[in-house]
Amino acid sequence: MKQTDILILGGGASGLCAAISAKRTNPNASVLVLEQLPRAGKKILATGNGRCNLGNLNAAAHPYTNKAFAGGVFAQLGTDDLLAFFRSLGLYTRADGEGRLYPLSNTAASVLDALRLECARLGVETLCDTKAESVKKTNGGFSVNDRFAAEKIIVCCGGCAAPAQGSDGSGFALLRSLGHEITPVKPSLVQLTTDTKPIRALKGVRAAAKLTLSTGGEAAGEVLFTEYGLSGIAAMDLSRFVLPDKPAAVSLDFLPDFSAEELTAIIAALCQNNPTLPAENLLTGFVPKALGLAALKAALGAVPQAVGSLQPNEITKITAALKSFTLALTGTKGWRDAQVTSGGANVKQFDRRTLESRLCPRLFACGEVLDVDGGCGGFNLEWAFLSGIIAGKNAALNE
Ligand SMILES: Cc1cc2nc3c(=O)[nH]c(=O)nc-3n(C[C@H](O)[C@H](O)[C@H](O)COP(=O)(O)OP(=O)(O)OC[C@H]3O[C@@H](n4cnc5c(N)ncnc54)[C@H](O)[C@@H]3O)c2cc1C
């Protein structure tokens, strides 16, 4: 049996931060990370399209699921602390116009390298190709796989999203085996599958839109039309609200800054002032041409020759197609393509300030394995990093 003070299950974003934080808090504590993939931190490399959107200047105000619980971490550490943490690893960042933070190198590999090198410098031991399959309570703490004994463990296994990057839901099974409740999980920040007939000609078209889900929930930003439905940040953000197995429709407002009345008046004036204008060009000043054509078809069934023939009721229908272009939702692309898990270890069973289990003292959890998730924009990595730092620190106190 290999003995260690602090055993970290999962060497992803939260696990590597927990390891660094534990060692920095107590350099004398032995810290061992078990990672089931051949290398730690594989998912970090895939984040932000390879650029790693590692945080967001607006994270503290972000509507995380279980925000009050997440607030226990954000009350102790904010985005400034995260940036100071990364600077202490030699990693500098920049923010874009929406507060999204990226490494100055614009390369996710820099983030992973910084974390891995600091683990090595501090003497954190990492065992790759080693899956935590079982965990038991013992007199002195815990035993994992009947092979590793530890006084304290930190569960950092992530959720079920993107299993190719190692997060296969096994962290939930480990926590369940010790009596923890796992709230229902579903893929989040994932592309939406929809009725594709009305958008067949739109594959590859991007547009800005406000999206509303008929069962509740809104998101705004870019949408990308695809052969299966909708992608882009707005669609991914809307997926947070999708209820599995509940029929729903997505309504897209391509011109949220205009009221329906304003838009109808503008289109009516355009038609009146230039009656010979080919109808296919009527909406090119508002949306990409292909999208304008799809809206005209959705409104009128076919695209008329010239705009002069359009009747007032047809103009109202065109406005409706631009402001509530509706697609039946058939589901999402599922776990393989999801960025995040919604649901997870019930946060009521953890202390929000220390991330220690209320059921199993000396067991901590952080990152996505807990039932905390956010939208696109760096919020999930920031949660993983900061909660990892808090869990690691508290596990190392009194060691
Ligand atoms: C394609 C993609 C892009 C993303 N882009 C962004 C982004 O730009 N910004 C952002 O904020 N968020 C992004 N996310 C989400 C973000 O990556 C996650 O929320 C975050 O990585 C969660 O960190 P974690 O440490 O909790 O889990 P993970 O990063 O999933 O790490 C868990 C680790 O534990 C290991 N593991 C699991 N089970 C076991 C076990 N039983 N034994 C041993 N090891 C185990 C896994 O192999 C993995 O290495 C993205 C996700 C994906 C998939």
The ligand as a Tripos MOL2 file, in Angstrom:
@<TRIPOS>MOLECULE
LIG
   53    58     1     0     0
SMALL
NO_CHARGES

@<TRIPOS>ATOM
      1 C1        -13.8150   21.0490  -25.8620 C.3       1 LIG1
      2 C2        -13.9540   21.8010  -24.5440 C.ar      1 LIG1
      3 C3        -13.6690   23.1490  -24.5140 C.ar      1 LIG1
      4 C4        -13.8130   23.8550  -23.3160 C.ar      1 LIG1
      5 N1        -13.4550   25.1690  -23.2990 N.ar      1 LIG1
      6 C5        -13.5500   25.8640  -22.1280 C.ar      1 LIG1
      7 C6        -13.0950   27.1950  -22.0610 C.ar      1 LIG1
      8 O1        -12.5050   27.7380  -22.9970 O.2       1 LIG1
      9 N2        -13.2900   27.8700  -20.8850 N.ar      1 LIG1
     10 C7        -13.8780   27.2760  -19.7960 C.ar      1 LIG1
     11 O2        -14.0340   27.9270  -18.7710 O.2       1 LIG1
     12 N3        -14.2560   25.9890  -19.8180 N.ar      1 LIG1
     13 C8        -14.0870   25.2590  -20.9590 C.ar      1 LIG1
     14 N4        -14.4510   23.9400  -20.9800 N.ar      1 LIG1
     15 C9        -14.9330   23.3150  -19.7190 C.3       1 LIG1
     16 C10       -13.7430   23.0160  -18.7990 C.3       1 LIG1
     17 O3        -12.7120   22.4100  -19.5270 O.3       1 LIG1
     18 C11       -14.1640   22.1200  -17.6260 C.3       1 LIG1
     19 O4        -15.2530   22.6940  -16.9520 O.3       1 LIG1
     20 C12       -13.0090   21.9150  -16.6670 C.3       1 LIG1
     21 O5        -11.9270   21.3030  -17.3210 O.3       1 LIG1
     22 C13       -13.4250   21.0660  -15.4730 C.3       1 LIG1
     23 O6        -12.2870   20.8090  -14.6910 O.3       1 LIG1
     24 P1        -12.2250   19.5450  -13.7410 P.3       1 LIG1
     25 O7        -10.8700   19.5100  -13.1870 O.co2     1 LIG1
     26 O8        -13.3730   19.5700  -12.8110 O.co2     1 LIG1
     27 O9        -12.4670   18.2990  -14.6870 O.3       1 LIG1
     28 P2        -11.6000   17.8040  -15.9270 P.3       1 LIG1
     29 O10       -10.8740   18.9160  -16.5430 O.co2     1 LIG1
     30 O11       -12.5540   17.0230  -16.7540 O.co2     1 LIG1
     31 O12       -10.5140   16.8490  -15.2870 O.3       1 LIG1
     32 C14       -10.8320   15.6290  -14.7020 C.3       1 LIG1
     33 C15        -9.6080   14.7410  -14.7880 C.3       1 LIG1
     34 O13        -9.8080   13.6000  -13.9760 O.3       1 LIG1
     35 C16        -9.4350   12.4320  -14.6820 C.3       1 LIG1
     36 N5        -10.2300   11.3420  -14.1420 N.ar      1 LIG1
     37 C17       -11.5760   11.1860  -14.2060 C.ar      1 LIG1
     38 N6        -11.9620   10.1010  -13.5270 N.ar      1 LIG1
     39 C18       -10.8370    9.5720  -12.9920 C.ar      1 LIG1
     40 C19       -10.5940    8.4560  -12.1590 C.ar      1 LIG1
     41 N7        -11.5930    7.6500  -11.7550 N.pl3     1 LIG1
     42 N8         -9.3140    8.1840  -11.8060 N.ar      1 LIG1
     43 C20        -8.2740    8.9650  -12.2310 C.ar      1 LIG1
     44 N9         -8.4600   10.0370  -13.0180 N.ar      1 LIG1
     45 C21        -9.7220   10.3520  -13.3760 C.ar      1 LIG1
     46 C22        -9.7110   12.7730  -16.1270 C.3       1 LIG1
     47 O14        -8.9660   11.9700  -17.0140 O.3       1 LIG1
     48 C23        -9.3490   14.2410  -16.1930 C.3       1 LIG1
     49 O15        -7.9770   14.4290  -16.4930 O.3       1 LIG1
     50 C24       -14.2880   23.1930  -22.1430 C.ar      1 LIG1
     51 C25       -14.5650   21.8310  -22.1920 C.ar      1 LIG1
     52 C26       -14.3990   21.1330  -23.3820 C.ar      1 LIG1
     53 C27       -14.6870   19.6570  -23.4080 C.3       1 LIG1
@<TRIPOS>BOND
     1     1     2 1
     2     2     3 ar
     3     2    52 ar
     4     3     4 ar
     5     4     5 ar
     6     4    50 ar
     7     5     6 ar
     8     6     7 ar
     9     6    13 1
    10     7     8 2
    11     7     9 ar
    12     9    10 ar
    13    10    11 2
    14    10    12 ar
    15    12    13 ar
    16    13    14 ar
    17    14    15 1
    18    14    50 ar
    19    15    16 1
    20    16    17 1
    21    16    18 1
    22    18    19 1
    23    18    20 1
    24    20    21 1
    25    20    22 1
    26    22    23 1
    27    23    24 1
    28    24    25 2
    29    24    26 1
    30    24    27 1
    31    27    28 1
    32    28    29 2
    33    28    30 1
    34    28    31 1
    35    31    32 1
    36    32    33 1
    37    33    34 1
    38    33    48 1
    39    34    35 1
    40    35    36 1
    41    35    46 1
    42    36    37 ar
    43    36    45 ar
    44    37    38 ar
    45    38    39 ar
    46    39    40 ar
    47    39    45 ar
    48    40    41 1
    49    40    42 ar
    50    42    43 ar
    51    43    44 ar
    52    44    45 ar
    53    46    47 1
    54    46    48 1
    55    48    49 1
    56    50    51 ar
    57    51    52 ar
    58    52    53 1
@<TRIPOS>SUBSTRUCTURE
     1 LIG1         1 GROUP 0 **** ****
